[in-house]
Amino acid sequence: MILADSGFWIALGNRRDRHHAAARAAAERWAGEGFVSTWPVLTEVTHLLTARIGIHQALEFMDAIAQGACEVPPPPDNALAHAAALMRRYRDLPMDLADASLVILAEQLNEGRILSTDLRDFGGYRWKNTQPFTNLLL
């Protein structure tokens, strides 16, 4: 399973996004392995798609997720406290809840491959405190 960040989903759903072609290519290339994300990422994506394109695009996205385009596992019991600790650690970037949830998911799955348009942040974040992410999108 490959982690999927908000920027990947937004680029995939927005033909005018500068990363749209890369997102489409990555979706095709990595579809066989499957994608995994988090509720905070889904929340961020639906909000941004609604604001930038319209509710129809947000609904298409949610329909695709509901039909299995991506797995969304439940967070571990300590996710909120761990997210707060990560957000404090990376406050200078700053880290938001969606990004913190992906770091937690990487730790949960022991998987650091990610599809993200956010090179700066995911270039700096570490899962399990030392492991860098490998961005497969850009």
C-alpha positions, 0 to 999 in steps of 0.5 A, spaced: 500 500 500 502 506 498 500 512 502 496 518 499 497 525 501 491 530 499 495 534 494 495 527 490 488 526 490 487 534 489 491 534 483 488 527 480 481 530 481 483 537 478 485 537 470 487 544 471 492 543 477 500 543 475 501 536 478 495 533 474 499 529 469 504 526 474 498 524 479 494 521 473 501 517 471 502 515 478 495 513 479 496 508 473 503 506 475 501 504 482 494 502 482 496 495 483 499 496 489 493 500 492 493 506 496 491 508 503 490 514 506 486 517 513 480 521 515 484 527 516 486 527 509 479 525 506 476 531 510 482 536 507 481 533 500 473 534 500 474 541 503 479 543 497 475 540 492 469 543 494 472 550 494 476 550 488 472 546 483 465 545 486 461 540 490 460 535 484 468 534 484 468 532 492 462 527 491 466 524 485 472 523 490 468 520 495 464 516 491 471 513 488 473 512 495 467 508 497 468 504 491 475 502 494 480 507 490 483 507 497 483 504 504 482 508 510 484 504 516 482 506 523 487 510 527 490 507 533 488 508 539 493 513 541 493 517 534 490 524 537 496 524 542 501 522 537 498 527 532 499 533 537 506 531 539 508 530 531 505 537 530 509 540 536 515 537 533 514 540 526 511 546 528 516 550 524 514 547 518 508 547 520 505 540 520 497 540 520 493 534 522 492 531 515 500 530 515 501 528 522 495 522 520 500 520 514 506 520 519 502 515 524 499 511 518 506 510 515 509 508 522 502 503 523 504 500 516 511 500 516 511 504 509 514 510 507 512 510 500 508 516 499 504 520 493 505 527 495 505 534 492 508 537 498 516 536 497 518 540 503 514 537 508 514 530 506 522 531 505 523 533 512 518 529 516 520 522 519 516 516 521 519 512 527 523 518 528 528 517 523 525 514 517 525 518 511 519 518 506 520 516 499 515 521 494 513 517 488 509 522 485 515 528 484 
